[in-house]
Amino acid sequence: MKQKWNDFKESLTDIMEMSKKEFWLTMAVCILGGIVFGIFLSPKKSVTIASNNGNNNGNGSGSGNYVDGSEEAVEEEEIADQEETEK
């Protein structure tokens, strides 16, 4: 094993030429590998897409119309007809 390590260290001193294509492909692999490595090592977080600021816009809050989180349904106001407004 020591002999293989010494052979490897000696091979590092050699100067090698590389084409531009090989260089850019090597850099791309290193960058993409770093991104994937970072994703796997990052701590798991819970992701919230909406702000959850309590605007009660009706998404996921049931089918009734509620005011300020109370359980009492809001009564719908009747719209007056044009004849009633003329009287």
PDB file as gemmi writes it, atoms N, CA and C in Angstrom:
CRYST1    1.000    1.000    1.000  90.00  90.00  90.00 P 1                      
ATOM      1  N   MET A   1       0.828  -1.196   0.000  1.00  0.00           N  
ATOM      2  CA  MET A   1       0.000   0.000   0.000  1.00  0.00           C  
ATOM      3  C   MET A   1       0.869   1.256   0.000  1.00  0.00           C  
ATOM      4  N   LYS A   2       1.965   1.196   0.745  1.00  0.00           N  
ATOM      5  CA  LYS A   2       2.866   2.342   0.800  1.00  0.00           C  
ATOM      6  C   LYS A   2       3.485   2.606  -0.575  1.00  0.00           C  
ATOM      7  N   GLN A   3       3.794   1.533  -1.297  1.00  0.00           N  
ATOM      8  CA  GLN A   3       4.373   1.686  -2.628  1.00  0.00           C  
ATOM      9  C   GLN A   3       3.382   2.375  -3.578  1.00  0.00           C  
ATOM     10  N   LYS A   4       2.104   1.997  -3.500  1.00  0.00           N  
ATOM     11  CA  LYS A   4       1.081   2.637  -4.340  1.00  0.00           C  
ATOM     12  C   LYS A   4       0.940   4.117  -3.999  1.00  0.00           C  
ATOM     13  N   TRP A   5       1.020   4.444  -2.717  1.00  0.00           N  
ATOM     14  CA  TRP A   5       0.916   5.844  -2.297  1.00  0.00           C  
ATOM     15  C   TRP A   5       2.097   6.648  -2.833  1.00  0.00           C  
ATOM     16  N   ASN A   6       3.298   6.095  -2.769  1.00  0.00           N  
ATOM     17  CA  ASN A   6       4.473   6.798  -3.291  1.00  0.00           C  
ATOM     18  C   ASN A   6       4.388   6.969  -4.799  1.00  0.00           C  
ATOM     19  N   ASP A   7       3.898   5.956  -5.494  1.00  0.00           N  
ATOM     20  CA  ASP A   7       3.714   6.072  -6.947  1.00  0.00           C  
ATOM     21  C   ASP A   7       2.698   7.170  -7.277  1.00  0.00           C  
ATOM     22  N   PHE A   8       1.641   7.242  -6.493  1.00  0.00           N  
ATOM     23  CA  PHE A   8       0.620   8.275  -6.715  1.00  0.00           C  
ATOM     24  C   PHE A   8       1.197   9.660  -6.476  1.00  0.00           C  
ATOM     25  N   LYS A   9       1.992   9.830  -5.404  1.00  0.00           N  
ATOM     26  CA  LYS A   9       2.601  11.138  -5.114  1.00  0.00           C  
ATOM     27  C   LYS A   9       3.555  11.559  -6.227  1.00  0.00           C  
ATOM     28  N   GLU A  10       4.286  10.622  -6.805  1.00  0.00           N  
ATOM     29  CA  GLU A  10       5.207  10.945  -7.894  1.00  0.00           C  
ATOM     30  C   GLU A  10       4.452  11.350  -9.155  1.00  0.00           C  
ATOM     31  N   SER A  11       3.273  10.772  -9.366  1.00  0.00           N  
ATOM     32  CA  SER A  11       2.505  11.118 -10.563  1.00  0.00           C  
ATOM     33  C   SER A  11       1.899  12.517 -10.468  1.00  0.00           C  
ATOM     34  N   LEU A  12       1.781  13.064  -9.264  1.00  0.00           N  
ATOM     35  CA  LEU A  12       1.220  14.405  -9.111  1.00  0.00           C  
ATOM     36  C   LEU A  12       2.183  15.501  -9.556  1.00  0.00           C  
ATOM     37  N   THR A  13       3.469  15.201  -9.615  1.00  0.00           N  
ATOM     38  CA  THR A  13       4.439  16.216 -10.009  1.00  0.00           C  
ATOM     39  C   THR A  13       4.498  16.390 -11.525  1.00  0.00           C  
ATOM     40  N   ASP A  14       3.954  15.457 -12.279  1.00  0.00           N  
ATOM     41  CA  ASP A  14       3.976  15.568 -13.736  1.00  0.00           C  
ATOM     42  C   ASP A  14       3.032  16.685 -14.189  1.00  0.00           C  
ATOM     43  N   ILE A  15       3.477  17.425 -15.192  1.00  0.00           N  
ATOM     44  CA  ILE A  15       2.643  18.472 -15.777  1.00  0.00           C  
ATOM     45  C   ILE A  15       1.870  17.849 -16.934  1.00  0.00           C  
ATOM     46  N   MET A  16       0.545  18.034 -16.885  1.00  0.00           N  
ATOM     47  CA  MET A  16      -0.290  17.475 -17.943  1.00  0.00           C  
ATOM     48  C   MET A  16      -1.055  18.600 -18.610  1.00  0.00           C  
ATOM     49  N   GLU A  17      -1.293  18.447 -19.888  1.00  0.00           N  
ATOM     50  CA  GLU A  17      -2.090  19.427 -20.617  1.00  0.00           C  
ATOM     51  C   GLU A  17      -3.520  18.935 -20.723  1.00  0.00           C  
ATOM     52  N   MET A  18      -4.411  19.891 -20.735  1.00  0.00           N  
ATOM     53  CA  MET A  18      -5.838  19.577 -20.786  1.00  0.00           C  
ATOM     54  C   MET A  18      -6.483  20.545 -21.773  1.00  0.00           C  
ATOM     55  N   SER A  19      -7.400  20.044 -22.561  1.00  0.00           N  
ATOM     56  CA  SER A  19      -8.080  20.925 -23.507  1.00  0.00           C  
ATOM     57  C   SER A  19      -9.088  21.799 -22.767  1.00  0.00           C  
ATOM     58  N   LYS A  20      -9.522  22.855 -23.433  1.00  0.00           N  
ATOM     59  CA  LYS A  20     -10.508  23.752 -22.815  1.00  0.00           C  
ATOM     60  C   LYS A  20     -11.806  23.010 -22.520  1.00  0.00           C  
ATOM     61  N   LYS A  21     -12.189  22.120 -23.415  1.00  0.00           N  
ATOM     62  CA  LYS A  21     -13.420  21.358 -23.217  1.00  0.00           C  
ATOM     63  C   LYS A  21     -13.324  20.489 -21.963  1.00  0.00           C  
ATOM     64  N   GLU A  22     -12.211  19.818 -21.771  1.00  0.00           N  
ATOM     65  CA  GLU A  22     -12.027  19.000 -20.570  1.00  0.00           C  
ATOM     66  C   GLU A  22     -12.035  19.856 -19.306  1.00  0.00           C  
ATOM     67  N   PHE A  23     -11.403  21.028 -19.395  1.00  0.00           N  
ATOM     68  CA  PHE A  23     -11.358  21.923 -18.244  1.00  0.00           C  
ATOM     69  C   PHE A  23     -12.756  22.380 -17.844  1.00  0.00           C  
ATOM     70  N   TRP A  24     -13.555  22.834 -18.812  1.00  0.00           N  
ATOM     71  CA  TRP A  24     -14.904  23.333 -18.482  1.00  0.00           C  
ATOM     72  C   TRP A  24     -15.826  22.207 -18.029  1.00  0.00           C  
ATOM     73  N   LEU A  25     -15.684  21.034 -18.619  1.00  0.00           N  
ATOM     74  CA  LEU A  25     -16.486  19.901 -18.159  1.00  0.00           C  
ATOM     75  C   LEU A  25     -16.107  19.503 -16.733  1.00  0.00           C  
ATOM     76  N   THR A  26     -14.824  19.542 -16.415  1.00  0.00           N  
ATOM     77  CA  THR A  26     -14.376  19.239 -15.050  1.00  0.00           C  
ATOM     78  C   THR A  26     -14.932  20.256 -14.065  1.00  0.00           C  
ATOM     79  N   MET A  27     -14.891  21.533 -14.442  1.00  0.00           N  
ATOM     80  CA  MET A  27     -15.421  22.585 -13.559  1.00  0.00           C  
ATOM     81  C   MET A  27     -16.934  22.434 -13.374  1.00  0.00           C  
ATOM     82  N   ALA A  28     -17.650  22.092 -14.451  1.00  0.00           N  
ATOM     83  CA  ALA A  28     -19.101  21.914 -14.354  1.00  0.00           C  
ATOM     84  C   ALA A  28     -19.450  20.741 -13.442  1.00  0.00           C  
ATOM     85  N   VAL A  29     -18.701  19.638 -13.563  1.00  0.00           N  
ATOM     86  CA  VAL A  29     -18.940  18.473 -12.707  1.00  0.00           C  
ATOM     87  C   VAL A  29     -18.666  18.823 -11.249  1.00  0.00           C  
ATOM     88  N   CYS A  30     -17.597  19.573 -10.995  1.00  0.00           N  
ATOM     89  CA  CYS A  30     -17.281  19.969  -9.614  1.00  0.00           C  
ATOM     90  C   CYS A  30     -18.364  20.872  -9.024  1.00  0.00           C  
ATOM     91  N   ILE A  31     -18.839  21.836  -9.791  1.00  0.00           N  
ATOM     92  CA  ILE A  31     -19.880  22.750  -9.294  1.00  0.00           C  
ATOM     93  C   ILE A  31     -21.185  22.009  -9.048  1.00  0.00           C  
ATOM     94  N   LEU A  32     -21.625  21.205 -10.010  1.00  0.00           N  
ATOM     95  CA  LEU A  32     -22.878  20.464  -9.838  1.00  0.00           C  
ATOM     96  C   LEU A  32     -22.769  19.433  -8.720  1.00  0.00           C  
ATOM     97  N   GLY A  33     -21.615  18.790  -8.607  1.00  0.00           N  
ATOM     98  CA  GLY A  33     -21.404  17.852  -7.502  1.00  0.00           C  
ATOM     99  C   GLY A  33     -21.451  18.562  -6.156  1.00  0.00           C  
ATOM    100  N   GLY A  34     -20.899  19.767  -6.085  1.00  0.00           N  
ATOM    101  CA  GLY A  34     -20.951  20.546  -4.850  1.00  0.00           C  
ATOM    102  C   GLY A  34     -22.372  20.938  -4.480  1.00  0.00           C  
ATOM    103  N   ILE A  35     -23.187  21.266  -5.471  1.00  0.00           N  
ATOM    104  CA  ILE A  35     -24.588  21.614  -5.208  1.00  0.00           C  
ATOM    105  C   ILE A  35     -25.330  20.404  -4.654  1.00  0.00           C  
ATOM    106  N   VAL A  36     -25.163  19.256  -5.298  1.00  0.00           N  
ATOM    107  CA  VAL A  36     -25.840  18.032  -4.830  1.00  0.00           C  
ATOM    108  C   VAL A  36     -25.346  17.650  -3.436  1.00  0.00           C  
ATOM    109  N   PHE A  37     -24.051  17.732  -3.213  1.00  0.00           N  
ATOM    110  CA  PHE A  37     -23.472  17.422  -1.911  1.00  0.00           C  
ATOM    111  C   PHE A  37     -24.029  18.361  -0.837  1.00  0.00           C  
ATOM    112  N   GLY A  38     -24.154  19.644  -1.169  1.00  0.00           N  
ATOM    113  CA  GLY A  38     -24.706  20.626  -0.230  1.00  0.00           C  
ATOM    114  C   GLY A  38     -26.172  20.385   0.079  1.00  0.00           C  
ATOM    115  N   ILE A  39     -26.928  19.951  -0.909  1.00  0.00           N  
ATOM    116  CA  ILE A  39     -28.353  19.661  -0.683  1.00  0.00           C  
ATOM    117  C   ILE A  39     -28.500  18.508   0.296  1.00  0.00           C  
ATOM    118  N   PHE A  40     -27.684  17.471   0.129  1.00  0.00           N  
ATOM    119  CA  PHE A  40     -27.802  16.314   1.019  1.00  0.00           C  
ATOM    120  C   PHE A  40     -27.295  16.595   2.428  1.00  0.00           C  
ATOM    121  N   LEU A  41     -26.354  17.503   2.578  1.00  0.00           N  
ATOM    122  CA  LEU A  41     -25.813  17.791   3.909  1.00  0.00           C  
ATOM    123  C   LEU A  41     -26.531  18.929   4.623  1.00  0.00           C  
ATOM    124  N   SER A  42     -27.394  19.659   3.927  1.00  0.00           N  
ATOM    125  CA  SER A  42     -28.075  20.779   4.573  1.00  0.00           C  
ATOM    126  C   SER A  42     -29.108  20.263   5.574  1.00  0.00           C  
ATOM    127  N   PRO A  43     -29.342  21.029   6.649  1.00  0.00           N  
ATOM    128  CA  PRO A  43     -30.339  20.590   7.625  1.00  0.00           C  
ATOM    129  C   PRO A  43     -31.745  20.648   7.028  1.00  0.00           C  
ATOM    130  N   LYS A  44     -32.569  19.730   7.439  1.00  0.00           N  
ATOM    131  CA  LYS A  44     -33.940  19.686   6.926  1.00  0.00           C  
ATOM    132  C   LYS A  44     -34.749  20.812   7.556  1.00  0.00           C  
ATOM    133  N   LYS A  45     -35.476  21.531   6.720  1.00  0.00           N  
ATOM    134  CA  LYS A  45     -36.289  22.649   7.180  1.00  0.00           C  
ATOM    135  C   LYS A  45     -37.716  22.443   6.675  1.00  0.00           C  
ATOM    136  N   SER A  46     -38.673  22.964   7.423  1.00  0.00           N  
ATOM    137  CA  SER A  46     -40.041  22.926   6.925  1.00  0.00           C  
ATOM    138  C   SER A  46     -40.240  24.141   6.026  1.00  0.00           C  
ATOM    139  N   VAL A  47     -40.817  23.915   4.883  1.00  0.00           N  
ATOM    140  CA  VAL A  47     -40.993  24.968   3.894  1.00  0.00           C  
ATOM    141  C   VAL A  47     -42.434  25.450   3.936  1.00  0.00           C  
ATOM    142  N   THR A  48     -42.624  26.766   4.068  1.00  0.00           N  
ATOM    143  CA  THR A  48     -43.944  27.372   4.011  1.00  0.00           C  
ATOM    144  C   THR A  48     -43.995  28.251   2.781  1.00  0.00           C  
ATOM    145  N   ILE A  49     -44.910  27.939   1.875  1.00  0.00           N  
ATOM    146  CA  ILE A  49     -44.991  28.700   0.641  1.00  0.00           C  
ATOM    147  C   ILE A  49     -45.815  29.971   0.850  1.00  0.00           C  
ATOM    148  N   ALA A  50     -46.931  29.863   1.548  1.00  0.00           N  
ATOM    149  CA  ALA A  50     -47.760  31.033   1.816  1.00  0.00           C  
ATOM    150  C   ALA A  50     -47.265  31.713   3.081  1.00  0.00           C  
ATOM    151  N   SER A  51     -47.708  32.941   3.313  1.00  0.00           N  
ATOM    152  CA  SER A  51     -47.210  33.686   4.464  1.00  0.00           C  
ATOM    153  C   SER A  51     -47.950  33.336   5.750  1.00  0.00           C  
ATOM    154  N   ASN A  52     -49.142  32.750   5.664  1.00  0.00           N  
ATOM    155  CA  ASN A  52     -49.941  32.401   6.844  1.00  0.00           C  
ATOM    156  C   ASN A  52     -50.121  33.598   7.779  1.00  0.00           C  
ATOM    157  N   ASN A  53     -50.493  34.738   7.215  1.00  0.00           N  
ATOM    158  CA  ASN A  53     -50.633  35.934   8.016  1.00  0.00           C  
ATOM    159  C   ASN A  53     -52.034  36.097   8.600  1.00  0.00           C  
ATOM    160  N   GLY A  54     -52.899  35.119   8.453  1.00  0.00           N  
ATOM    161  CA  GLY A  54     -54.216  35.154   9.074  1.00  0.00           C  
ATOM    162  C   GLY A  54     -55.222  36.022   8.358  1.00  0.00           C  
ATOM    163  N   ASN A  55     -55.141  36.140   7.057  1.00  0.00           N  
ATOM    164  CA  ASN A  55     -56.097  36.988   6.351  1.00  0.00           C  
ATOM    165  C   ASN A  55     -57.437  36.301   6.132  1.00  0.00           C  
ATOM    166  N   ASN A  56     -57.568  35.018   6.467  1.00  0.00           N  
ATOM    167  CA  ASN A  56     -58.825  34.272   6.374  1.00  0.00           C  
ATOM    168  C   ASN A  56     -59.514  34.452   5.031  1.00  0.00           C  
ATOM    169  N   ASN A  57     -58.805  34.164   3.970  1.00  0.00           N  
ATOM    170  CA  ASN A  57     -59.381  34.346   2.645  1.00  0.00           C  
ATOM    171  C   ASN A  57     -60.232  33.163   2.200  1.00  0.00           C  
ATOM    172  N   GLY A  58     -60.426  32.171   3.057  1.00  0.00           N  
ATOM    173  CA  GLY A  58     -61.303  31.067   2.741  1.00  0.00           C  
ATOM    174  C   GLY A  58     -60.604  29.839   2.221  1.00  0.00           C  
ATOM    175  N   ASN A  59     -59.340  29.919   1.905  1.00  0.00           N  
ATOM    176  CA  ASN A  59     -58.622  28.739   1.422  1.00  0.00           C  
ATOM    177  C   ASN A  59     -58.363  27.793   2.574  1.00  0.00           C  
ATOM    178  N   GLY A  60     -59.005  26.648   2.563  1.00  0.00           N  
ATOM    179  CA  GLY A  60     -58.769  25.647   3.581  1.00  0.00           C  
ATOM    180  C   GLY A  60     -59.438  25.940   4.907  1.00  0.00           C  
ATOM    181  N   SER A  61     -60.300  26.932   4.979  1.00  0.00           N  
ATOM    182  CA  SER A  61     -60.917  27.271   6.260  1.00  0.00           C  
ATOM    183  C   SER A  61     -62.363  26.791   6.343  1.00  0.00           C  
ATOM    184  N   GLY A  62     -62.779  25.898   5.495  1.00  0.00           N  
ATOM    185  CA  GLY A  62     -64.153  25.409   5.532  1.00  0.00           C  
ATOM    186  C   GLY A  62     -65.005  26.098   4.499  1.00  0.00           C  
ATOM    187  N   SER A  63     -66.306  25.809   4.562  1.00  0.00           N  
ATOM    188  CA  SER A  63     -67.182  26.351   3.530  1.00  0.00           C  
ATOM    189  C   SER A  63     -68.019  27.525   4.020  1.00  0.00           C  
ATOM    190  N   GLY A  64     -67.988  27.841   5.308  1.00  0.00           N  
ATOM    191  CA  GLY A  64     -68.831  28.915   5.826  1.00  0.00           C  
ATOM    192  C   GLY A  64     -68.145  30.258   5.798  1.00  0.00           C  
ATOM    193  N   ASN A  65     -68.954  31.320   5.952  1.00  0.00           N  
ATOM    194  CA  ASN A  65     -68.413  32.668   6.055  1.00  0.00           C  
ATOM    195  C   ASN A  65     -68.325  33.028   7.525  1.00  0.00           C  
ATOM    196  N   TYR A  66     -67.132  33.209   8.029  1.00  0.00           N  
ATOM    197  CA  TYR A  66     -66.934  33.501   9.440  1.00  0.00           C  
ATOM    198  C   TYR A  66     -66.251  34.850   9.592  1.00  0.00           C  
ATOM    199  N   VAL A  67     -66.508  35.498  10.709  1.00  0.00           N  
ATOM    200  CA  VAL A  67     -65.901  36.789  10.977  1.00  0.00           C  
ATOM    201  C   VAL A  67     -64.956  36.631  12.157  1.00  0.00           C  
ATOM    202  N   ASP A  68     -63.720  37.072  12.012  1.00  0.00           N  
ATOM    203  CA  ASP A  68     -62.720  37.084  13.076  1.00  0.00           C  
ATOM    204  C   ASP A  68     -62.574  35.739  13.769  1.00  0.00           C  
ATOM    205  N   GLY A  69     -62.673  34.662  13.052  1.00  0.00           N  
ATOM    206  CA  GLY A  69     -62.466  33.347  13.621  1.00  0.00           C  
ATOM    207  C   GLY A  69     -63.617  32.833  14.459  1.00  0.00           C  
ATOM    208  N   SER A  70     -64.701  33.583  14.586  1.00  0.00           N  
ATOM    209  CA  SER A  70     -65.833  33.101  15.377  1.00  0.00           C  
ATOM    210  C   SER A  70     -66.606  32.061  14.584  1.00  0.00           C  
ATOM    211  N   GLU A  71     -67.365  31.270  15.283  1.00  0.00           N  
ATOM    212  CA  GLU A  71     -68.112  30.195  14.643  1.00  0.00           C  
ATOM    213  C   GLU A  71     -69.473  30.662  14.128  1.00  0.00           C  
ATOM    214  N   GLU A  72     -69.811  31.893  14.371  1.00  0.00           N  
ATOM    215  CA  GLU A  72     -71.109  32.402  13.910  1.00  0.00           C  
ATOM    216  C   GLU A  72     -70.994  32.801  12.452  1.00  0.00           C  
ATOM    217  N   ALA A  73     -71.869  32.271  11.648  1.00  0.00           N  
ATOM    218  CA  ALA A  73     -71.846  32.569  10.217  1.00  0.00           C  
ATOM    219  C   ALA A  73     -72.367  33.981   9.977  1.00  0.00           C  
ATOM    220  N   VAL A  74     -71.804  34.632   9.000  1.00  0.00           N  
ATOM    221  CA  VAL A  74     -72.227  35.977   8.632  1.00  0.00           C  
ATOM    222  C   VAL A  74     -73.467  35.864   7.763  1.00  0.00           C  
ATOM    223  N   GLU A  75     -74.490  36.632   8.089  1.00  0.00           N  
ATOM    224  CA  GLU A  75     -75.703  36.616   7.269  1.00  0.00           C  
ATOM    225  C   GLU A  75     -75.466  37.444   6.019  1.00  0.00           C  
ATOM    226  N   GLU A  76     -75.892  36.916   4.913  1.00  0.00           N  
ATOM    227  CA  GLU A  76     -75.729  37.618   3.650  1.00  0.00           C  
ATOM    228  C   GLU A  76     -76.775  38.720   3.557  1.00  0.00           C  
ATOM    229  N   GLU A  77     -76.336  39.909   3.168  1.00  0.00           N  
ATOM    230  CA  GLU A  77     -77.272  41.020   3.010  1.00  0.00           C  
ATOM    231  C   GLU A  77     -78.007  40.853   1.684  1.00  0.00           C  
ATOM    232  N   GLU A  78     -79.275  41.188   1.739  1.00  0.00           N  
ATOM    233  CA  GLU A  78     -80.044  41.108   0.509  1.00  0.00           C  
ATOM    234  C   GLU A  78     -79.800  42.364  -0.314  1.00  0.00           C  
ATOM    235  N   ILE A  79     -79.692  42.163  -1.610  1.00  0.00           N  
ATOM    236  CA  ILE A  79     -79.482  43.297  -2.498  1.00  0.00           C  
ATOM    237  C   ILE A  79     -80.848  43.820  -2.906  1.00  0.00           C  
ATOM    238  N   ALA A  80     -81.001  45.124  -2.790  1.00  0.00           N  
ATOM    239  CA  ALA A  80     -82.286  45.750  -3.115  1.00  0.00           C  
ATOM    240  C   ALA A  80     -82.482  45.793  -4.621  1.00  0.00           C  
ATOM    241  N   ASP A  81     -83.734  45.554  -5.033  1.00  0.00           N  
ATOM    242  CA  ASP A  81     -84.067  45.647  -6.440  1.00  0.00           C  
ATOM    243  C   ASP A  81     -84.136  47.129  -6.845  1.00  0.00           C  
ATOM    244  N   GLN A  82     -84.106  47.354  -8.135  1.00  0.00           N  
ATOM    245  CA  GLN A  82     -84.189  48.721  -8.622  1.00  0.00           C  
ATOM    246  C   GLN A  82     -85.542  49.349  -8.277  1.00  0.00           C  
ATOM    247  N   GLU A  83     -86.615  48.555  -8.242  1.00  0.00           N  
ATOM    248  CA  GLU A  83     -87.933  49.074  -7.895  1.00  0.00           C  
ATOM    249  C   GLU A  83     -87.955  49.555  -6.440  1.00  0.00           C  
ATOM    250  N   GLU A  84     -87.286  48.826  -5.539  1.00  0.00           N  
ATOM    251  CA  GLU A  84     -87.275  49.222  -4.127  1.00  0.00           C  
ATOM    252  C   GLU A  84     -86.498  50.513  -3.922  1.00  0.00           C  
ATOM    253  N   THR A  85     -85.440  50.702  -4.680  1.00  0.00           N  
ATOM    254  CA  THR A  85     -84.644  51.926  -4.502  1.00  0.00           C  
ATOM    255  C   THR A  85     -85.366  53.136  -5.058  1.00  0.00           C  
ATOM    256  N   GLU A  86     -86.260  52.962  -6.051  1.00  0.00           N  
ATOM    257  CA  GLU A  86     -87.006  54.077  -6.616  1.00  0.00           C  
ATOM    258  C   GLU A  86     -88.119  54.542  -5.694  1.00  0.00           C  
ATOM    259  N   LYS A  87     -88.605  53.665  -4.805  1.00  0.00           N  
ATOM    260  CA  LYS A  87     -89.718  54.016  -3.941  1.00  0.00           C  
ATOM    261  C   LYS A  87     -89.321  54.910  -2.841  1.00  0.00           C  
TER     262      LYS A  87                                                      
END                                                                             
